[in-house]
Amino acid sequence: MSLTCAGRTDAGVHAQGQVAHFDTHAVRSLRSWVLGANSELPRDVSVSWARVVPAHFHARYCAEARTYRYLILNRIARPALHASRAAWVHRPLNHERMNAAAQALLGEHDFSAFRSSECQAKSPVRRMEQISVARIGDWIIIEATANAFLHHMMRNIAGLLIAIGTADASAARARDVLEGRDRTRNAATAPAAGLYLRAVRYPAAFGLPVARLPEVLPA
């Protein structure tokens, strides 16, 4: 039995809303699929729900959009309990400056400047539906929704916005990098630890649950 996911994530990246599909002739209740799968999975992987879908459903190709979140702890003291769950930036970050700069990425663009050299996507064009940067206490949250993401795209966006937030780069840098389509002009790739696949959106006709994940941040 082969399993196909909505998208791949790098080592160290977290998935709160990953979706996968598989074909089977086994007959079980949806509750049994969830409980049975979780009894065999490692402790850091958990199935939340299961649904029967039409034969033409594909977890990757039927998806309309993905939402990623990048989480940054912005304080002098390094994280301890959340060391592998967030990026850490000890210098002050101006989240309003970061948010304003990020809006240059909205819409359909060639995101070549934000893709990895190992990216295998046939086209670098993606449609960014939403992107925002907000602060809750010591936490900076970068969240973006697009029809699809290139390899390292979100981590490269986060790296650039961090440079803008610390004033190592101008607010206009985001537009300049985007339009330049040159990866070498971008800032460093942000660490994998801060990245979360937040949710995957499908057409309503499939009847899949709408992700409603908790907004509470770690202390």
C-alpha beads as a LAMMPS data file, in Angstrom:
LAMMPS data file: protein, C-alpha beads

219 atoms
218 bonds

1 atom types
1 bond types

-500.0 500.0 xlo xhi
-500.0 500.0 ylo yhi
-500.0 500.0 zlo zhi

Masses

1 110.0

Atoms # bond

1 1 1 0.000 0.000 0.000
2 1 1 1.537 3.312 -1.063
3 1 1 0.915 6.555 0.803
4 1 1 0.905 9.963 -0.937
5 1 1 1.109 13.223 1.039
6 1 1 -0.016 16.731 0.146
7 1 1 3.545 17.942 0.196
8 1 1 7.079 17.150 1.313
9 1 1 8.794 18.774 4.287
10 1 1 12.489 19.039 5.110
11 1 1 14.007 17.245 8.075
12 1 1 13.213 19.285 11.196
13 1 1 10.069 20.867 9.728
14 1 1 6.792 20.180 11.541
15 1 1 3.431 19.301 9.995
16 1 1 0.268 20.160 11.921
17 1 1 -2.069 19.755 8.969
18 1 1 -0.530 17.209 6.616
19 1 1 -2.973 15.217 4.452
20 1 1 -2.259 11.832 2.865
21 1 1 -4.212 9.333 0.775
22 1 1 -3.910 5.639 0.006
23 1 1 -5.875 2.960 -1.841
24 1 1 -7.098 -0.111 0.007
25 1 1 -9.625 -2.927 -0.242
26 1 1 -9.807 -3.275 3.539
27 1 1 -13.127 -2.422 5.148
28 1 1 -12.980 -0.689 8.535
29 1 1 -14.819 2.099 10.306
30 1 1 -13.222 5.560 10.147
31 1 1 -12.629 5.353 13.903
32 1 1 -10.792 2.070 13.439
33 1 1 -8.558 3.558 10.739
34 1 1 -7.528 6.383 13.090
35 1 1 -6.964 4.176 16.144
36 1 1 -5.287 1.399 14.162
37 1 1 -2.885 3.733 12.376
38 1 1 -1.919 5.501 15.604
39 1 1 -1.176 2.195 17.313
40 1 1 1.546 1.543 14.717
41 1 1 2.965 5.040 14.244
42 1 1 5.886 6.504 16.237
43 1 1 4.996 8.788 19.164
44 1 1 5.702 11.994 17.240
45 1 1 3.233 11.183 14.420
46 1 1 -0.527 11.043 14.928
47 1 1 -3.507 10.598 12.590
48 1 1 -6.312 13.026 13.513
49 1 1 -9.076 11.917 11.157
50 1 1 -9.924 9.661 8.229
51 1 1 -12.397 9.990 5.385
52 1 1 -13.449 7.935 2.375
53 1 1 -12.778 9.952 -0.790
54 1 1 -13.556 9.456 -4.505
55 1 1 -11.113 7.413 -6.579
56 1 1 -9.897 10.541 -8.386
57 1 1 -8.855 12.284 -5.145
58 1 1 -5.115 13.000 -4.865
59 1 1 -3.696 14.521 -1.691
60 1 1 -1.144 16.580 -3.630
61 1 1 -2.735 17.436 -6.966
62 1 1 -6.273 18.132 -5.699
63 1 1 -5.094 20.643 -3.084
64 1 1 -6.137 24.253 -3.722
65 1 1 -3.727 25.860 -1.268
66 1 1 -1.285 25.241 1.575
67 1 1 -0.696 27.370 4.638
68 1 1 2.707 27.495 6.309
69 1 1 3.624 29.185 9.577
70 1 1 7.120 30.254 10.613
71 1 1 7.589 30.692 14.358
72 1 1 10.345 32.854 15.860
73 1 1 11.196 33.369 19.524
74 1 1 12.454 36.944 19.715
75 1 1 14.162 37.566 23.041
76 1 1 17.638 37.629 24.581
77 1 1 17.332 34.229 26.259
78 1 1 17.491 31.192 23.977
79 1 1 14.644 28.669 24.011
80 1 1 14.974 25.484 26.045
81 1 1 11.806 23.361 25.861
82 1 1 11.080 24.726 22.384
83 1 1 14.608 24.613 21.002
84 1 1 13.550 22.322 18.163
85 1 1 10.130 23.924 17.692
86 1 1 11.015 27.521 16.821
87 1 1 13.743 29.706 15.379
88 1 1 15.513 32.025 17.816
89 1 1 16.486 35.609 17.045
90 1 1 17.971 37.526 19.996
91 1 1 18.134 40.893 18.226
92 1 1 14.956 43.020 18.288
93 1 1 12.646 42.397 15.324
94 1 1 10.297 45.047 13.954
95 1 1 7.298 42.926 13.004
96 1 1 5.419 45.874 11.469
97 1 1 8.324 46.548 9.110
98 1 1 8.455 42.830 8.256
99 1 1 4.713 42.683 7.580
100 1 1 4.777 45.739 5.317
101 1 1 7.678 44.303 3.305
102 1 1 5.981 40.904 2.987
103 1 1 3.013 42.382 1.131
104 1 1 5.221 42.774 -1.960
105 1 1 5.022 38.985 -2.316
106 1 1 1.235 38.867 -2.684
107 1 1 -0.158 37.717 -6.014
108 1 1 1.180 35.483 -8.772
109 1 1 4.931 35.800 -9.294
110 1 1 8.054 34.004 -10.392
111 1 1 9.537 33.004 -7.004
112 1 1 12.897 31.848 -8.402
113 1 1 14.708 34.017 -5.836
114 1 1 13.128 32.004 -3.040
115 1 1 13.641 28.460 -4.328
116 1 1 16.381 26.029 -3.405
117 1 1 19.037 25.117 -5.953
118 1 1 17.767 21.540 -5.484
119 1 1 14.143 22.455 -6.265
120 1 1 12.630 20.092 -8.839
121 1 1 9.457 22.072 -9.600
122 1 1 8.870 22.534 -13.328
123 1 1 7.757 26.145 -12.880
124 1 1 8.805 28.750 -10.271
125 1 1 5.482 30.601 -10.615
126 1 1 3.291 30.492 -7.520
127 1 1 0.243 32.449 -6.340
128 1 1 0.572 33.933 -2.851
129 1 1 -2.934 34.428 -1.428
130 1 1 -2.028 35.768 1.980
131 1 1 1.069 36.591 4.003
132 1 1 1.318 38.286 7.367
133 1 1 3.753 38.936 10.204
134 1 1 2.442 39.439 13.736
135 1 1 3.817 39.557 17.272
136 1 1 2.371 37.906 20.377
137 1 1 4.639 38.705 23.309
138 1 1 8.104 37.365 22.510
139 1 1 6.803 35.351 19.542
140 1 1 6.909 36.494 15.908
141 1 1 4.555 34.593 13.591
142 1 1 4.995 34.624 9.820
143 1 1 2.074 32.937 8.087
144 1 1 1.525 32.502 4.359
145 1 1 -1.021 30.788 2.125
146 1 1 -0.252 29.952 -1.515
147 1 1 -1.484 27.530 -4.130
148 1 1 1.858 25.706 -3.706
149 1 1 5.344 26.328 -2.343
150 1 1 8.752 25.729 -3.894
151 1 1 11.520 23.833 -2.098
152 1 1 12.763 26.062 0.774
153 1 1 10.466 28.884 -0.408
154 1 1 8.930 29.621 3.002
155 1 1 12.236 29.321 4.844
156 1 1 13.895 31.682 2.352
157 1 1 11.050 34.179 2.731
158 1 1 11.434 33.976 6.511
159 1 1 15.188 34.526 6.237
160 1 1 14.698 37.676 4.178
161 1 1 11.984 39.038 6.483
162 1 1 14.202 38.440 9.525
163 1 1 16.958 40.488 7.848
164 1 1 14.414 43.243 7.193
165 1 1 13.126 43.049 10.765
166 1 1 16.609 43.566 12.199
167 1 1 17.261 46.385 9.696
168 1 1 20.091 44.444 8.073
169 1 1 18.075 44.874 4.864
170 1 1 15.747 47.635 3.711
171 1 1 11.982 47.177 3.585
172 1 1 12.193 47.479 -0.212
173 1 1 14.501 44.465 -0.325
174 1 1 11.607 41.987 -0.531
175 1 1 10.340 43.466 -3.803
176 1 1 13.857 43.842 -5.191
177 1 1 14.723 40.206 -4.476
178 1 1 11.431 38.955 -5.894
179 1 1 11.790 40.922 -9.113
180 1 1 15.488 40.052 -9.446
181 1 1 14.675 36.298 -9.532
182 1 1 18.204 35.589 -8.273
183 1 1 18.529 33.271 -5.261
184 1 1 22.061 34.514 -4.526
185 1 1 20.680 37.988 -3.700
186 1 1 18.463 36.651 -0.903
187 1 1 19.302 36.378 2.787
188 1 1 20.234 33.129 4.506
189 1 1 17.689 30.312 4.645
190 1 1 15.926 30.356 8.020
191 1 1 16.278 27.222 10.212
192 1 1 13.896 24.306 9.647
193 1 1 12.900 24.187 13.327
194 1 1 10.585 27.197 13.010
195 1 1 8.538 25.962 10.057
196 1 1 5.098 24.317 10.272
197 1 1 2.827 23.019 7.540
198 1 1 -0.288 24.525 9.063
199 1 1 -3.101 23.335 6.780
200 1 1 -3.985 22.064 3.310
201 1 1 -7.164 23.305 1.607
202 1 1 -9.268 21.192 -0.762
203 1 1 -12.458 21.872 -2.761
204 1 1 -15.529 21.663 -0.525
205 1 1 -16.937 18.848 -2.679
206 1 1 -14.505 16.381 -1.085
207 1 1 -16.030 17.016 2.333
208 1 1 -12.714 17.038 4.177
209 1 1 -12.437 18.668 7.615
210 1 1 -11.466 22.328 7.702
211 1 1 -8.379 22.716 9.869
212 1 1 -9.042 24.650 13.060
213 1 1 -5.790 24.461 14.948
214 1 1 -5.179 26.039 18.361
215 1 1 -3.687 29.538 18.342
216 1 1 -2.097 29.192 21.777
217 1 1 1.666 29.663 21.596
218 1 1 4.199 27.950 23.887
219 1 1 5.300 30.006 26.875

Bonds

1 1 1 2
2 1 2 3
3 1 3 4
4 1 4 5
5 1 5 6
6 1 6 7
7 1 7 8
8 1 8 9
9 1 9 10
10 1 10 11
11 1 11 12
12 1 12 13
13 1 13 14
14 1 14 15
15 1 15 16
16 1 16 17
17 1 17 18
18 1 18 19
19 1 19 20
20 1 20 21
21 1 21 22
22 1 22 23
23 1 23 24
24 1 24 25
25 1 25 26
26 1 26 27
27 1 27 28
28 1 28 29
29 1 29 30
30 1 30 31
31 1 31 32
32 1 32 33
33 1 33 34
34 1 34 35
35 1 35 36
36 1 36 37
37 1 37 38
38 1 38 39
39 1 39 40
40 1 40 41
41 1 41 42
42 1 42 43
43 1 43 44
44 1 44 45
45 1 45 46
46 1 46 47
47 1 47 48
48 1 48 49
49 1 49 50
50 1 50 51
51 1 51 52
52 1 52 53
53 1 53 54
54 1 54 55
55 1 55 56
56 1 56 57
57 1 57 58
58 1 58 59
59 1 59 60
60 1 60 61
61 1 61 62
62 1 62 63
63 1 63 64
64 1 64 65
65 1 65 66
66 1 66 67
67 1 67 68
68 1 68 69
69 1 69 70
70 1 70 71
71 1 71 72
72 1 72 73
73 1 73 74
74 1 74 75
75 1 75 76
76 1 76 77
77 1 77 78
78 1 78 79
79 1 79 80
80 1 80 81
81 1 81 82
82 1 82 83
83 1 83 84
84 1 84 85
85 1 85 86
86 1 86 87
87 1 87 88
88 1 88 89
89 1 89 90
90 1 90 91
91 1 91 92
92 1 92 93
93 1 93 94
94 1 94 95
95 1 95 96
96 1 96 97
97 1 97 98
98 1 98 99
99 1 99 100
100 1 100 101
101 1 101 102
102 1 102 103
103 1 103 104
104 1 104 105
105 1 105 106
106 1 106 107
107 1 107 108
108 1 108 109
109 1 109 110
110 1 110 111
111 1 111 112
112 1 112 113
113 1 113 114
114 1 114 115
115 1 115 116
116 1 116 117
117 1 117 118
118 1 118 119
119 1 119 120
120 1 120 121
121 1 121 122
122 1 122 123
123 1 123 124
124 1 124 125
125 1 125 126
126 1 126 127
127 1 127 128
128 1 128 129
129 1 129 130
130 1 130 131
131 1 131 132
132 1 132 133
133 1 133 134
134 1 134 135
135 1 135 136
136 1 136 137
137 1 137 138
138 1 138 139
139 1 139 140
140 1 140 141
141 1 141 142
142 1 142 143
143 1 143 144
144 1 144 145
145 1 145 146
146 1 146 147
147 1 147 148
148 1 148 149
149 1 149 150
150 1 150 151
151 1 151 152
152 1 152 153
153 1 153 154
154 1 154 155
155 1 155 156
156 1 156 157
157 1 157 158
158 1 158 159
159 1 159 160
160 1 160 161
161 1 161 162
162 1 162 163
163 1 163 164
164 1 164 165
165 1 165 166
166 1 166 167
167 1 167 168
168 1 168 169
169 1 169 170
170 1 170 171
171 1 171 172
172 1 172 173
173 1 173 174
174 1 174 175
175 1 175 176
176 1 176 177
177 1 177 178
178 1 178 179
179 1 179 180
180 1 180 181
181 1 181 182
182 1 182 183
183 1 183 184
184 1 184 185
185 1 185 186
186 1 186 187
187 1 187 188
188 1 188 189
189 1 189 190
190 1 190 191
191 1 191 192
192 1 192 193
193 1 193 194
194 1 194 195
195 1 195 196
196 1 196 197
197 1 197 198
198 1 198 199
199 1 199 200
200 1 200 201
201 1 201 202
202 1 202 203
203 1 203 204
204 1 204 205
205 1 205 206
206 1 206 207
207 1 207 208
208 1 208 209
209 1 209 210
210 1 210 211
211 1 211 212
212 1 212 213
213 1 213 214
214 1 214 215
215 1 215 216
216 1 216 217
217 1 217 218
218 1 218 219
